[in-house]
Amino acid sequence: DAMVIQNPRYQVTQFGKPVTLSCSQTLNHNVMYWYQQKSSQAPKLLFHYYDKDFNNEADTPDNFQSRRPNTSFCFLDIRSPGLGDAAMYLCATSRENGGAFFGQGTRLTVV
Amino acid sequence: GESVGLHLPTLSVQEGDNSIINCAYSNSASDYFIWYKQESGKGPQFIIDIRSNMDKRQGQRVTVLLNKTVKHLSLQIAATQPGDSAVYFCAENGDDKIIFGKGTRLHILP
């Protein structure tokens, strides 16, 4: 049974059109992460939530925002997607100081 | 820059042989390390972890070794099988966030 669920698996959006990716978890983990992964590269951390506390990486563009309305759900909002934002977006959860468990990712295509 | 990196981008191993994948990390304050396996089109899968108060941990067919003196981590896979073909990442959990290294692609030769 999937414990970290990302929807949709594939998302096509138009250049400049806002898009939201979603993630839910059944593990009740207090930490949730969003990563961006481009082809043949390692996942790059965009931001993470420690409970309700939002932690943005210094090099994450302002174009990327996130919301965590409750423990189970987390959203990634891309306000104005560019061609360079096409990637796999991975959501993960963990307990504090624990290993992260990943969803299957959402592959974003920008046209 | 990244605080965790890998020495070899690609490793080819004969089926049945043991595989050793290496990783160097730079943050001496990191106290928790994880190995992930990622197959094409899928999210990373947790394989094994180790805390800094240990130097070795074994799982099923996998062993992780940690050398804090030289800040080096390795993953050993025993009797490598075709299903082990994937990209392997080491990662560290420091400051309550998980940062990945560059990854090594493991290729299994028949």
Interface residues (C-beta under 8 A of the other chain):
Chain A: V4 V31 Y33 Y35 Q41 A42 P43 K44 L45 H48 Y50 N55 L90 A92 S94 E96 N97 G98 G99 A100 F101 F102 G103 Q104 G105 R107
Chain B: E2 D31 Y32 I34 Y36 G41 K42 G43 P44 Q45 F46 D49 F89 A91 N93 D96 K97 I98 I99 F100 G101 K102 G103
